Amino acid sequence: MTEALFLSQNDSRPMYLQIMEQIKQKVCAGDWPAGHPLPSIRELSVATKVSVITVKRAYTELEQEGVIVTQAGRGSFVADVVDIQKSLLDAELEKHIASAIKAGHALGLSDNQIVALVKKALVGS
Protein backbone atom coordinates (compact mmCIF):
# COMPACT_ATOMS: atom_id res chain seq x y z
CA MET A 1 0.00 0.00 0.00
CA THR A 2 1.11 3.53 -0.64
CA GLU A 3 2.80 5.62 2.01
CA ALA A 4 0.73 8.64 1.01
CA LEU A 5 -1.95 10.17 3.18
CA PHE A 6 -4.91 11.80 1.51
CA LEU A 7 -6.39 14.79 3.33
CA SER A 8 -9.61 16.50 2.34
CA GLN A 9 -10.37 20.19 2.60
CA ASN A 10 -14.06 19.18 2.48
CA ASP A 11 -13.76 17.05 5.63
CA SER A 12 -15.12 18.90 8.65
CA ARG A 13 -12.43 17.41 10.91
CA PRO A 14 -9.20 19.33 11.46
CA MET A 15 -6.25 18.24 9.32
CA TYR A 16 -4.25 16.93 12.29
CA LEU A 17 -7.14 14.55 13.13
CA GLN A 18 -7.27 13.35 9.53
CA ILE A 19 -3.52 12.66 9.68
CA MET A 20 -3.88 10.80 12.97
CA GLU A 21 -6.77 8.68 11.72
CA GLN A 22 -5.00 7.69 8.52
CA ILE A 23 -1.82 6.72 10.34
CA LYS A 24 -3.87 4.64 12.80
CA GLN A 25 -5.65 2.99 9.85
CA LYS A 26 -2.31 2.06 8.27
CA VAL A 27 -1.13 0.58 11.57
CA CYS A 28 -4.41 -1.33 12.11
CA ALA A 29 -4.33 -2.72 8.58
CA GLY A 30 -0.76 -3.91 9.07
CA ASP A 31 0.54 -1.65 6.31
CA TRP A 32 2.80 0.08 8.85
CA PRO A 33 4.05 -2.59 11.30
CA ALA A 34 5.85 -1.91 14.58
CA GLY A 35 9.12 -0.11 13.94
CA HIS A 36 8.00 1.25 10.57
CA PRO A 37 9.45 4.72 10.04
CA LEU A 38 6.99 7.56 9.54
CA PRO A 39 7.71 10.35 7.09
CA SER A 40 9.53 13.22 8.73
CA ILE A 41 7.32 16.07 9.88
CA ARG A 42 8.69 18.27 7.11
CA GLU A 43 8.23 15.56 4.44
CA LEU A 44 4.63 14.92 5.45
CA SER A 45 3.95 18.64 5.61
CA VAL A 46 5.12 19.08 2.01
CA ALA A 47 3.34 15.92 0.78
CA THR A 48 -0.01 16.86 2.35
CA LYS A 49 0.29 20.61 1.82
CA VAL A 50 -0.37 21.39 5.49
CA SER A 51 1.78 23.32 7.92
CA VAL A 52 4.63 21.76 9.86
CA ILE A 53 2.76 22.76 13.03
CA THR A 54 -0.27 20.68 11.99
CA VAL A 55 1.83 17.57 11.34
CA LYS A 56 3.77 18.14 14.56
CA ARG A 57 0.49 18.24 16.50
CA ALA A 58 -0.68 14.98 14.93
CA TYR A 59 2.63 13.27 15.74
CA THR A 60 2.63 14.64 19.30
CA GLU A 61 -0.88 13.34 19.95
CA LEU A 62 -0.09 9.97 18.36
CA GLU A 63 2.94 9.72 20.63
CA GLN A 64 0.83 10.58 23.68
CA GLU A 65 -1.60 7.80 22.67
CA GLY A 66 1.31 5.35 22.39
CA VAL A 67 0.86 4.76 18.66
CA ILE A 68 4.26 6.15 17.66
CA VAL A 69 7.59 6.86 19.29
CA THR A 70 9.97 9.66 18.36
CA GLN A 71 13.71 9.32 18.72
CA ALA A 72 15.75 12.50 18.61
CA GLY A 73 17.83 12.64 15.45
CA ARG A 74 16.30 9.44 14.06
CA GLY A 75 12.65 10.29 13.48
CA SER A 76 9.27 8.82 14.38
CA PHE A 77 8.34 5.14 14.21
CA VAL A 78 5.30 2.97 14.80
CA ALA A 79 5.49 1.97 18.46
CA ASP A 80 6.82 -1.49 19.18
CA VAL A 81 3.97 -2.29 21.53
CA VAL A 82 2.58 -5.79 21.83
CA ASP A 83 -0.61 -5.91 19.80
CA ILE A 84 -0.70 -2.21 18.83
CA GLN A 85 -3.18 -3.18 16.12
CA LYS A 86 -5.49 -4.83 18.65
CA SER A 87 -5.21 -1.86 21.00
CA LEU A 88 -6.17 0.54 18.22
CA LEU A 89 -9.07 -1.64 17.10
CA ASP A 90 -10.29 -1.95 20.70
CA ALA A 91 -10.17 1.84 21.09
CA GLU A 92 -12.07 2.27 17.82
CA LEU A 93 -14.74 -0.21 18.94
CA GLU A 94 -15.10 1.54 22.30
CA LYS A 95 -15.59 4.84 20.49
CA HIS A 96 -18.37 3.33 18.36
CA ILE A 97 -20.05 1.74 21.37
CA ALA A 98 -19.95 5.07 23.26
CA SER A 99 -21.46 6.76 20.22
CA ALA A 100 -24.26 4.18 20.03
CA ILE A 101 -25.01 4.61 23.74
CA LYS A 102 -25.10 8.39 23.34
CA ALA A 103 -27.48 8.03 20.38
CA GLY A 104 -29.71 5.67 22.36
CA HIS A 105 -29.89 8.09 25.27
CA ALA A 106 -30.65 10.94 22.86
CA LEU A 107 -33.61 8.86 21.65
CA GLY A 108 -34.78 8.47 25.23
CA LEU A 109 -33.86 4.81 25.55
CA SER A 110 -32.90 3.35 28.91
CA ASP A 111 -29.64 1.45 29.41
CA ASN A 112 -31.62 -1.80 29.47
CA GLN A 113 -33.28 -0.96 26.14
CA ILE A 114 -29.90 -0.18 24.59
CA VAL A 115 -28.47 -3.47 25.89
CA ALA A 116 -31.49 -5.30 24.45
CA LEU A 117 -30.89 -3.71 21.05
CA VAL A 118 -27.22 -4.68 21.15
CA LYS A 119 -28.13 -8.28 22.06
CA LYS A 120 -30.67 -8.33 19.23
CA ALA A 121 -28.01 -7.10 16.80
CA LEU A 122 -25.57 -9.76 18.02
CA VAL A 123 -28.10 -12.53 17.46
CA GLY A 124 -28.82 -11.22 13.98
CA SER A 125 -25.17 -11.05 12.94
C-alpha positions in Angstrom: 0.0 0.0 0.0 1.1 3.5 -0.6 2.8 5.6 2.0 0.7 8.6 1.0 -1.9 10.2 3.2 -4.9 11.8 1.5 -6.4 14.8 3.3 -9.6 16.5 2.3 -10.4 20.2 2.6 -14.1 19.2 2.5 -13.8 17.0 5.6 -15.1 18.9 8.7 -12.4 17.4 10.9 -9.2 19.3 11.5 -6.3 18.2 9.3 -4.3 16.9 12.3 -7.1 14.5 13.1 -7.3 13.4 9.5 -3.5 12.7 9.7 -3.9 10.8 13.0 -6.8 8.7 11.7 -5.0 7.7 8.5 -1.8 6.7 10.3 -3.9 4.6 12.8 -5.7 3.0 9.8 -2.3 2.1 8.3 -1.1 0.6 11.6 -4.4 -1.3 12.1 -4.3 -2.7 8.6 -0.8 -3.9 9.1 0.5 -1.7 6.3 2.8 0.1 8.8 4.1 -2.6 11.3 5.8 -1.9 14.6 9.1 -0.1 13.9 8.0 1.2 10.6 9.5 4.7 10.0 7.0 7.6 9.5 7.7 10.3 7.1 9.5 13.2 8.7 7.3 16.1 9.9 8.7 18.3 7.1 8.2 15.6 4.4 4.6 14.9 5.5 4.0 18.6 5.6 5.1 19.1 2.0 3.3 15.9 0.8 0.0 16.9 2.4 0.3 20.6 1.8 -0.4 21.4 5.5 1.8 23.3 7.9 4.6 21.8 9.9 2.8 22.8 13.0 -0.3 20.7 12.0 1.8 17.6 11.3 3.8 18.1 14.6 0.5 18.2 16.5 -0.7 15.0 14.9 2.6 13.3 15.7 2.6 14.6 19.3 -0.9 13.3 19.9 -0.1 10.0 18.4 2.9 9.7 20.6 0.8 10.6 23.7 -1.6 7.8 22.7 1.3 5.3 22.4 0.9 4.8 18.7 4.3 6.1 17.7 7.6 6.9 19.3 10.0 9.7 18.4 13.7 9.3 18.7 15.8 12.5 18.6 17.8 12.6 15.4 16.3 9.4 14.1 12.6 10.3 13.5 9.3 8.8 14.4 8.3 5.1 14.2 5.3 3.0 14.8 5.5 2.0 18.5 6.8 -1.5 19.2 4.0 -2.3 21.5 2.6 -5.8 21.8 -0.6 -5.9 19.8 -0.7 -2.2 18.8 -3.2 -3.2 16.1 -5.5 -4.8 18.6 -5.2 -1.9 21.0 -6.2 0.5 18.2 -9.1 -1.6 17.1 -10.3 -1.9 20.7 -10.2 1.8 21.1 -12.1 2.3 17.8 -14.7 -0.2 18.9 -15.1 1.5 22.3 -15.6 4.8 20.5 -18.4 3.3 18.4 -20.0 1.7 21.4 -20.0 5.1 23.3 -21.5 6.8 20.2 -24.3 4.2 20.0 -25.0 4.6 23.7 -25.1 8.4 23.3 -27.5 8.0 20.4 -29.7 5.7 22.4 -29.9 8.1 25.3 -30.7 10.9 22.9 -33.6 8.9 21.6 -34.8 8.5 25.2 -33.9 4.8 25.5 -32.9 3.4 28.9 -29.6 1.4 29.4 -31.6 -1.8 29.5 -33.3 -1.0 26.1 -29.9 -0.2 24.6 -28.5 -3.5 25.9 -31.5 -5.3 24.4 -30.9 -3.7 21.1 -27.2 -4.7 21.2 -28.1 -8.3 22.1 -30.7 -8.3 19.2 -28.0 -7.1 16.8 -25.6 -9.8 18.0 -28.1 -12.5 17.5 -28.8 -11.2 14.0 -25.2 -11.1 12.9 
